[in-house]
């Protein structure tokens, strides 16, 4: 019951940090590390990160993000359906 709420919050966080990182990139400021972005992806925020990538056109040329994030979403969906359905 609590898992959907936690996942929603993690994905919202992922979306927001993509916005923040894009803004910092435009202003040539200190950026959010890719390691932090990947940590958010791994702990369940992949959908939020992907939506942030597409909404803000951020990290879309990085092959690791372009292909890795959707692959992790697919893997997490398989695990979720196997575990909970």
C-alpha positions, -999 to +999 in steps of 0.1 A: +000+000+000+028+024+008+050+014-022+030+034-048+032+066-027+070+061-022+075+055-059+054+085-068+076+107-045+108+093-059+097+099-095+086+134-087+120+140-071+136+126-103+116+149-125+125+179-104+162+172-103+163+169-141+148+204-142+173+217-117+203+201-135+191+215-169+188+250-153+222+247-138+237+235-171+223+266-189+237+289-162+271+271-162+268+263-125+279+233-104+257+204-116+240+174-101+263+144-106+253+116-131+259+092-102+231+109-082+208+108-113+215+071-118+209+064-081+175+079-084+168+058-115+179+026-097+158+032-066+126+036-086+127+071-101+133+060-137+100+072-150+104+106-134+140+109-148+127+098-183+099+123-182+123+150-171+147+141-200+120+145-225+103+175-210+134+195-205+154+180-234+182+171-209+207+142-212+189+130-244+222+128-264+239+107-237+235+070-249+237+057-213+206+078-204+189+075-237+189+037-237+197+029-201+168+046-184+141+029-206+159-004-202+158+000-164+121+009-166+114-023-185+134-043-160+117-027-130+083-033-146+091-070-150+103-073-114+072-054-102+048-077-121+066-108-111+068-097-074+033-082-070+010-098-095 
